Each structure stands twice: as C-alpha cells, then as structure tokens.
C-alpha cells in the first residue's frame, strides 16, 4: 500500500535532487553539440597563424576529444553525484537506521560516530555546489573537457572523506564527548563546517596536516616556494586549469612551452605571456617580487631597463639583494633568454590579431 504522506514529503527532495543532478548531463550535451565547435575553430585558427596547420603530427596532438570520452566522464560524475545526493537527502528512505551510517567498534570507539552521515553529505554538497560554478565557468570559456568531470568527481569524493575523517577525529583531539549531543556542535556547527570543507577541501587537508605532522611531507628549507598564487591575475579556477596541464608552480610556468599552453588552455596569448613573464620574475626573487612590484618591476622584461644606479636603489628599498638583482639582469640580457622573450612577444602580437590588415575597414582600428 502506498504511503501518500511519505511520498508527498519526498517530492521536494526529489525535485531538488533532480535540479542539481541534471546540470551535469545538460551542460555536457549542450557543449558537445554546440559550443565545442567554437573551441575547435579557435585551435584551428591558432595553428594556421603559427603555420602549424600543415603539420599532421601537430594536428593529431591537438585533435579534439572524441564524444565517447565525454560520455564516460559524465556517466561517472553522474553516478557519484547520484550516490552523494541520495545519502544526503534520502538516507532514511533507502534503509539507513535513523538516517545514520552503520557503525561498529574501532579501538573501543564507535566508528563512524553519530552524525557522520550528515557531515559526509554536507561536505559532498559543498563540493558539488563549488563544482557547478567551475563547470559553468569552463562551459562559458568553451573549455569543458572530459577531465573536468573526472576532476569534479574526485573533488566530491575527497571533500566528503576529509570531512568525515575530521569529524570523527575531532572528539578524540578535543577530549570531549558531548559534541554529539542533541543541540550540540553536531547539530549546529558541524554541518556548516562540513559544507565549507566541501567548498575548500584544501583547507581541510591543511587542518589534518597541522594536527598530524606525520601526514605533512618534509620540505627543504633551502628550496624557495613559488606557488602560482604569487602571479597577479591568477585565481583558483586558473590554478586548477594550469594544474591539469602539469603546471603546479611558478617554476613550471616559467619554463613551460608557450605553444602547447595556448592550444590546450582557453587563455589568450597575451594573458599567458604576461603570466609566463611574471613567473620568470618570481623564480628569480621569490617573495621579494611583492616589493619589486611597488617599484614598477612587474615582469622579467622590466629588469632589462635597470642600470647600476637603479639596481642599488632597489637593493636598498626592497628585500631583493643587490647580487640577486645583478644576476637576474645579467641572465635576462643574455642572448638565449632575450631571444626567448622576443619570440614570446612576437607570438603574442600575431595571435592577438583577429584579422589581417587588408580586411580592416577604412578608418577602422586594428584588433
């Protein structure tokens, strides 16, 4: 016999799940049969301008993904999404007693603890909401590859597991047993914290490594950190996109090949060149680039204009040492480094033009 009251109560949940769930397949379908063509055309235009369109090997290397790749990626992301949303919204309906995970004894302690299912689900939801924004951004940039959906899935899984581990470790670390009581921290704070961990799982990982030093990799203090966040104009979505092509730090970006980058990413040639030139400066000076920017030194090109007097002034006014400034200026002025910068700037000028001069209308302004 059908319980109409229960069915009526579940309708809003089912509608909410449907709205969230259908975003993934709909964006993939509309992208594959519409906007994907624009990206293919843009890659073809770049190859033509760089005179690489006749190179068969180059054409194969940057050939667009097959539609079947999208199918499997979206299918996997949809499955992970379905499982996560079901655990969050319909745990009781699918047979979880009192809406909680089944638990047992682990070292004399209940694991997972009461409230774990809600924490797990809220972290999943946080990652999913963040992922929707990321997918829409990539969709708008005509850059929605199949790897986006795989990365999206892994982020949801990782965020939910991190939140679950932190939640279950909290009581032992805090040394209190009342955090799970009715109206306590579980009911009021942990679901919100889990949602934020889902939005920013790296913060959760940082918390774990601080509490458990054994999880933190050893670092050499003589090696200077140069994260991509040091570059002006780069934000979290750009960092994730660059990481997809193997660029994790300023060292990677400073030594990256320009042509593969401009073909594999949605960024304009001028933007990539600016980032590369900034990264080269970060490699030379590390954190001292913040001081150099205040004195008009923003990219490595600006070093070529420095003379002995200016170097002394900068050494006295910034945290950059005189020796580092002299070495960097000498390196930039060397023929090899200088030619590379010249090639980068010429490529930017070529790719920055969307039409030939002969097609510019009389009185028009070249793009």
N, C-alpha and C positions, 0 to 999 in steps of 0.2 A: 504494500500500500504506500502511495506517495505521500510524503510529509510536505504539504504545501507551505507550511510556515517556514520550514528549514530551507526549502527551495527559494522562497521569496527573499529570505535573509541573504542567501548566497548570490543573488542576482547582481547586486552592486559589486561584489568581489569579482565575479566572473567578467563583468563589464570592464572593471579596472584592469584585470589581468589581460583581457583582450586588447585594450587600448595600448598597454605597454608592450605586449608581446608582438603585435602586428607591425610595429615600427621597423623591426629588423628586415623581415622579408619584403615589405613595401619599398623601403629605401633601396634595397639591392635590386629589385625588379626595375624600378624607375631609372636607376643609374645605368644598369646594364643595357637597357633598350632605349636610352635617350642620352644622358649626359656623358656616358662613356665615350661616345663618338667625338666629343669635343676634345677630350684628353688625347685620343688617338691622333686627331688633326693637329694638335699642338706639338706632339712629339715629331710628327712628320715635318712640320714647319721648321722646328729646330734642326733636325737632321739635314734638311735642304739648305738652310742658311749656313750651316757649318760644313756643307759639301760632303756629308756622310751618307746621303740618301742612296748613293750607288754602291755602297759597301754592304754586301749581302750578310756578312758576319755581324756587322753592327746592327743591321735591321733585325736580325734574328735575336740578338741580345736584348733589344728593347721592344720586342714584339709584345703587344698587349696580352694579358692573361686570357685563357680560354674561359668561356662561360661556365664550364663544368667546375672550375676552381671556385667560383662564387657559390655554386650550388652546395658543395660540400662544406664550405666555410659557414654559410648562412644556416645550413642544416644543423651543424654542430652548435653554433651560437644559439639557435632557436631551442635546441634540446636543453642546453644548460640554463637558458632563461626560463623555460617551462618548469624545470625541476625547482629552481630557486623561488620563483613566484608561487608555485604550489605549496612549498614548505612554509612560505611566509603567510599566505592568505587562507590556505585550505588544509592546514595540518590536522585539525580535529576531524574534518570530513574524510580524510584518507586513512584514518585509523590510529593516529598518534594519541596515546592516552594523555588526557588533559592538555593536549597541544604541545607536549614536550618530547624531546628525543628519548629513546630508550637508553637507560644508563645502567652502569654496574659499578663495582668497586675497583678502584685502581689505587693501590697503595693505601688502602683503608679509607679512601675518599671517594665520594660519588663522582663519577665522570661519565658524560658531561653533566655539569650541575644544572639545577633547575633554572630556567630562564635562557638556556643556551640556544634553544630553537629561535626565540625572538631576536636575540643578539645576532645569530647567524643570518637570519632573514633580513634584518635591517641593514647589516653590512652589505649583503648582496644587493639590496635595493639602492643603497647609496652608490655602489659601483655601477649599477645599471643606469641610474639617472645621470651620473657623470658620463658614462659611455654613450648615452643618447646624444648628449651635446657634442661629444667627439665625433660620432658617426655623422651627425648633421654638418659639422664643420668640414669634414673630409668630403662629404657629398657636395657641399657648396663650392669646394675648390676643385671639383672634378678629379678627386684623388682617392676614390673609395675602392681600394684594392681588397683582395680576399684576406690578406694578412690583418686588416683592420678587425674583421670579425673574430679571427683566432685570438688576436691580442685582447679584444673585448671580453671574450670568454675566459681567458686566463686571468684577467683583472678581477672579474666577478668571483671566480673560484678562490683566488689568492686573498682578496679582501675578506671574504666570508670566513676562511680558515684562520686568518690572522686575528680577526675579531673574536672568534671562538676561543682561540688559544689565550689571548689576552684576558678575556673574561674569566676563563677558568683558572688562570694563574693569579688573578687579582686577589682573591680571598687569602691564598697562601702567602702572597707577598705583603698584603696589608695586615695580616694577622687578626682578621675579624671575621666572625661567622654570621653577622647579622645583615650582610649586604644583600641577601636574597629574600629577606623578609618582605611581607606584604607592605607595599607603600615605601619600601626602602630604595636603595640605589638601583636595584634591578628594574623596578617599576618606573622610576623617574628619570634616571640619568643614563643608564647603560644603553637603552635603545637609541637614544640620540647620539651617544658616543660611537656606537657601532655604525650608525649611518654616516658619521663623519669619517670614520676609519675606511668605510667603503668608498667615500669620495676621494680620500687621500691615503691610500694604503701604505705609501712610503713612510708616512708619519708613524703608523702603527709598527712598521718594521724597525724604525729608529727607536721607538719605545722599548721594543723587545731587546735590541742590541745593547741599549743602555742598562737594562735590568739584568741581562745575561751577557756579560762581556765575552763569554766563550763563543757567542754567535757572531761577534764582530770580527771581520778579517783584520789581520795585522797589517799595519801601514808603515811605510818607511818615511820617517820624518824628513829625510833629505830630499824626498820627491815632492815637488810642488803641485798642489791640487789646482786644476784648471777646469772646473765644470762649465758646461755650456751656458749656465745662468749668468756667467760673467759678461756675456756678449749683449750689448744693447740691442733691443728689438726682438730678442728671442724669448718666448714664453713657453709654458708647459706643453702645449699642443705641438709646438715646433720642435721641442726637445724630443718628444716621443716619436715624431716623424723622422728626425735625423737618426735616432737610435735604431729605427727599422732598417736603415741602410748602413749600419755599422759605425756610426759616428756618436761616441759617448762623451768625449771631452773636447776641449779646445785643441789639444794636440792632434786628435783625429781630424778635426775640421781644417786646421792649418795645413795639413799635408794631404788633404783629400783631392782627388781628381775632379776638376770642375765639370767636365762634360757629362760623366755619369750622374753627377748630382743634379744637374739641370734637367736631365732626361728622366730621372727616376722620381723627382720630387716636384711639387706644384709651385715652387717658388720661382720668382723671376730671376733672370740672370743678374741684374743689378743688386737685388737683395742678397743673393748667395755670395756675390763677390764682396759686398760690404761685410758680411758675416765672416768670410774667409780672411779678409784683411784685418778685421778686428781680432780674430782668433790668433793670427800670427803675432800681433802685439801682446796678447795675453800670454802666449808661450814665452816671450822674452821677459816679461815683467811680472806675471802673476797678479797678485792683489794690488800691486803698485799702479796698475792701469787706471784705477779709480782716481788717483792723484793726477796722473798724466792727462786724463780727460778734462780735468778742471783747468788745465793749461793749454788746451787746444790740440792735444795729441790723442786722436781717437782711433786711427788705424795705422798700420805699419808704414803706409805711404808718407804720413806726416813726419816720420823720422828722417826722410831724405833731405828735408829742408833745414835740418839742425846744423849749426856750426859749433865751434868750440865754446864760444861765449854762451850760446843758448843752452848747451849741454851743462855747463857749470851752473847756470841759473836754475835749471830743472833739478839738478842734483841737490841743490841747497833748499829748494822749495817743495820737493816731493820725497817720497820714500824710496824712489828709484836711485840706485847708486850711480856714481859717475862712470865706473867701469862697465856696468851693465848697459848704460846709455851708449857709451862709446862702442862696445861690442855689437849692440843691436844696429847702430847706424852704419858701422862698417859692413855688417852682414847684408843689410838692405841695399847698400850701394854696390855690392859685388855683382858681377855680370850675370851669374846664374839666377840669383834671387831677383835682380832687377828685370831680367827678361821674362821671368815667370809673372811678375806683377804686370808688366806691359801686355803680355798675352791675355791675362785675365781682363784687363780693362778694354782691350780691343774686342774680346768676345762679348763683353757686356754692351759695348756700343753697337755691335752687329745685331745681337739678339734683342736689344732694346728698341729696335725699329720694326714697326709692324707693316711698313710698306716701302716701296722703292721711291726715290725722289721723283721719277718720271710720272708716278701715279698721284703725286700731291697736287691738288687743285691750285690754280693760280691764286696767290695771296694766302694760301694755306700754310699751316705750321707743321713742319715735320714732326712725327711722333717719336 
